[in-house]
Structure formats: C-alpha cells, structure tokens
Amino acid sequence: MEATHPHSLQDLADACGGEVVGDARTLIRGIGTLEQAVPGEITFLVNTLYRDQLTRTRASAVILGPTDRNACALPRIISDNPYACYARVAQRLFPFPRAVPGVHASAVIDPAARIAPSASIGPQVTIGAGSVIGEGVVIGAGCVLGDEVRLGEGAWLYPRVVIYT
C-alpha cells in the first residue's frame, strides 16, 4: 500500500514519539508485513516468533521495541509500544480523507432529525426521527440510522452501517 506523499523516518518517529536509529532521512511511502514489505515501506516486530523474518525483510525501515533495538541493521524507530507506534505511522501515511459537508440528494432524513451543518451525509442514507448527527460526522453511502440515534462529533460511519436504538 503506497501513501500519496512519502515521509521521512524522522517525521514518522515524531508522529509516534519514537527514537530513530540509523538514517532519519529514509523515505517511507507505505507499510507492510515483515514478510511482504518492499523497499520504501516500513514494518514492525513485536512478537519474537517472527524475529527470523526481520533478517529477510525487504522493508526500508522497521519499528522495534527497546529489547530489539540492535536486532537488525535497517534504519528503525525504537518505541516502548511498537503496536501503537505502527498505528500512528499508518495514520500519518494514510490520513482519513476530508469529507465535504452536506446532504446527498438521495438521502432520506426525517424532518424531526437534527443534522449539524458540518456533517457529511452520503447517498442513499436513511436517518430516522429524533436522531441527532453531530459536528463533523461522516455517514457513508447506504447507512441506515433508526429513530433517536445520536452520533457525536467526528463520528465516521463507513458504507452500509445500520444502527438502531
């Protein structure tokens, strides 16, 4: 999976609070598993059962815990929590797309529902009576929200989610 913009290893370490060992200017364009990563991607190791894959990975960089600090020669990010660091790196490389506020013409919204002006309501969405949709909410295509459903600020529903109270 390739990001739209490459990031330096230092930028990614800053995003997750990790420490860079090796070339901090290494450019990362994607993420992958130890076994399947390719040059330009970053991977991570948490489970020692996979340590042997670390020596064979084709990744350009790796995220490791402190105990594995010297387990390879690749540029790396050292983090107390490699899982969380990997998640933050993935967010930096692949941020959520910005949604355009508004209600699609094919959406069916009960007049008793309240929709924040900054919400984005996709095609074929149904929203029941008394439902409240907060600021910045994104509701994907084909979602169905029954009566009295409340979605708080920034909630994101992917297509075809169904919620009833």
C-alpha positions as a printed NumPy array, in Angstrom:
array([[  0.   ,   0.   ,   0.   ],
       [  1.528,   3.317,  -1.033],
       [  0.88 ,   6.723,   0.517],
       [  0.275,   9.779,  -1.63 ],
       [  3.289,  11.553,  -0.096],
       [  6.455,   9.944,   1.284],
       [  7.525,  10.791,   4.83 ],
       [ 10.98 ,  10.746,   6.36 ],
       [ 11.639,   8.226,   9.084],
       [ 12.189,  11.168,  11.45 ],
       [  8.744,  12.578,  10.636],
       [  7.179,   9.197,  11.371],
       [  9.146,   8.827,  14.613],
       [  7.956,  12.28 ,  15.677],
       [  4.368,  11.193,  14.978],
       [  4.642,   8.244,  17.355],
       [  7.122,   9.558,  19.907],
       [  9.814,   7.085,  18.898],
       [ 13.575,   7.372,  18.525],
       [ 15.289,   6.978,  15.149],
       [ 18.329,   4.726,  14.891],
       [ 20.021,   4.908,  11.504],
       [ 19.28 ,   7.249,   8.607],
       [ 16.471,   9.562,   9.736],
       [ 16.1  ,  10.808,   6.137],
       [ 14.953,   7.393,   4.877],
       [ 11.766,   7.982,   2.883],
       [  8.765,   5.801,   3.634],
       [  5.869,   5.506,   1.184],
       [  3.923,   2.615,   2.648],
       [  3.526,  -0.124,   5.217],
       [  3.833,  -3.884,   5.025],
       [  4.385,  -7.054,   6.979],
       [  7.884,  -8.267,   7.771],
       [  7.496, -10.948,   5.126],
       [  5.807,  -8.923,   2.385],
       [  7.17 ,  -5.382,   2.765],
       [  9.099,  -3.946,  -0.177],
       [ 11.655,  -1.132,  -0.396],
       [ 10.035,   2.172,   0.55 ],
       [  7.819,   0.537,   3.179],
       [  8.045,   0.288,   6.958],
       [  7.181,  -2.767,   9.024],
       [  7.274,  -3.692,  12.702],
       [  8.243,  -6.511,  15.031],
       [  6.509,  -7.222,  18.313],
       [  6.201, -10.994,  18.525],
       [  9.577, -12.698,  18.924],
       [  8.251, -15.673,  16.942],
       [  8.745, -13.534,  13.824],
       [ 12.25 , -12.285,  14.636],
       [ 13.791, -14.549,  11.964],
       [ 11.754, -12.646,   9.334],
       [ 13.491,  -9.446,  10.413],
       [ 16.729, -10.601,   8.778],
       [ 14.927, -11.322,   5.487],
       [ 12.582,  -8.343,   5.243],
       [ 12.911,  -6.084,   2.218],
       [ 11.394,  -3.116,   4.096],
       [ 13.351,   0.135,   4.175],
       [ 12.759,   0.582,   7.906],
       [ 11.296,  -1.2  ,  10.903],
       [  9.623,  -0.305,  14.194],
       [ 11.056,  -2.175,  17.171],
       [ 10.726,  -2.281,  20.93 ],
       [ 13.702,  -1.371,  23.14 ],
       [ 14.726,  -5.009,  23.661],
       [ 15.124,  -5.477,  19.886],
       [ 16.999,  -2.196,  19.381],
       [ 20.039,  -3.899,  17.847],
       [ 18.257,  -6.823,  16.191],
       [ 18.913,  -5.511,  12.673],
       [ 20.937,  -3.001,  10.693],
       [ 17.959,  -1.341,   8.992],
       [ 17.004,   2.225,   9.835],
       [ 14.489,   1.89 ,  12.64 ],
       [ 12.183,   3.563,  15.077],
       [ 12.518,   2.413,  18.667],
       [  9.285,   2.669,  20.618],
       [  8.105,   1.476,  24.02 ],
       [  4.89 ,   0.403,  22.273],
       [  5.603,  -0.731,  18.687],
       [  1.921,  -1.561,  18.026],
       [  0.787,   1.961,  18.912],
       [  3.702,   3.473,  17.003],
       [  2.787,   1.431,  13.914],
       [ -0.825,   2.639,  14.174],
       [  0.301,   6.283,  14.367],
       [  2.665,   5.791,  11.439],
       [ -0.199,   4.306,   9.405],
       [ -2.367,   7.328,  10.28 ],
       [  0.393,   9.686,   9.153],
       [  0.888,   7.84 ,   5.872],
       [ -2.814,   7.277,   5.182],
       [ -4.899,  10.013,   6.83 ],
       [ -8.679,   9.902,   6.629],
       [ -9.91 ,  11.801,   3.585],
       [-11.63 ,  15.103,   4.233],
       [-15.365,  14.847,   3.796],
       [-17.394,  17.591,   2.169],
       [-20.189,  18.858,   4.424],
       [-23.696,  18.475,   3.075],
       [-26.515,  16.042,   2.464],
       [-26.639,  13.973,  -0.719],
       [-29.815,  14.483,  -2.75 ],
       [-30.772,  10.796,  -2.437],
       [-30.595,  10.74 ,   1.383],
       [-33.896,  10.341,   3.244],
       [-33.899,  12.292,   6.503],
       [-36.884,  12.522,   8.822],
       [-37.858,  16.168,   9.429],
       [-37.524,  15.577,  13.197],
       [-33.828,  14.659,  12.863],
       [-31.152,  17.277,  13.619],
       [-28.108,  17.386,  11.358],
       [-25.088,  19.602,  12.133],
       [-24.114,  21.879,   9.23 ],
       [-20.599,  20.387,   9.096],
       [-21.87 ,  16.793,   8.76 ],
       [-21.458,  14.849,   5.527],
       [-24.387,  12.581,   4.632],
       [-23.751,  10.229,   1.707],
       [-26.048,   8.806,  -0.962],
       [-28.945,   6.511,  -0.053],
       [-28.608,   7.247,   3.689],
       [-31.736,   6.997,   5.85 ],
       [-31.956,   8.866,   9.167],
       [-34.927,   8.365,  11.496],
       [-36.984,  10.733,  13.623],
       [-35.298,  12.354,  16.602],
       [-31.802,  11.336,  15.524],
       [-29.007,  13.822,  16.205],
       [-25.957,  13.997,  13.957],
       [-23.073,  15.986,  15.472],
       [-20.453,  18.31 ,  14.014],
       [-18.053,  16.782,  11.515],
       [-19.874,  13.443,  11.363],
       [-19.42 ,  11.461,   8.144],
       [-22.093,   8.941,   7.172],
       [-21.185,   6.737,   4.214],
       [-23.431,   5.55 ,   1.411],
       [-26.354,   3.316,   2.263],
       [-26.226,   3.726,   6.043],
       [-29.47 ,   3.392,   7.983],
       [-29.94 ,   5.141,  11.316],
       [-33.165,   4.369,  13.142],
       [-35.123,   6.745,  15.35 ],
       [-33.361,   8.531,  18.225],
       [-29.811,   7.595,  17.15 ],
       [-27.129,  10.002,  18.349],
       [-23.755,  10.33 ,  16.641],
       [-21.245,  12.522,  18.454],
       [-18.761,  14.948,  16.993],
       [-16.369,  13.463,  14.458],
       [-18.031,  10.032,  14.22 ],
       [-17.357,   8.221,  10.951],
       [-19.651,   5.509,   9.578],
       [-18.461,   3.511,   6.61 ],
       [-20.969,   2.467,   3.91 ],
       [-23.934,   0.243,   4.792],
       [-23.724,   0.564,   8.569],
       [-27.074,   0.047,  10.32 ],
       [-27.738,   1.48 ,  13.798],
       [-30.953,   1.218,  15.79 ],
       [-31.63 ,   2.204,  19.387]])
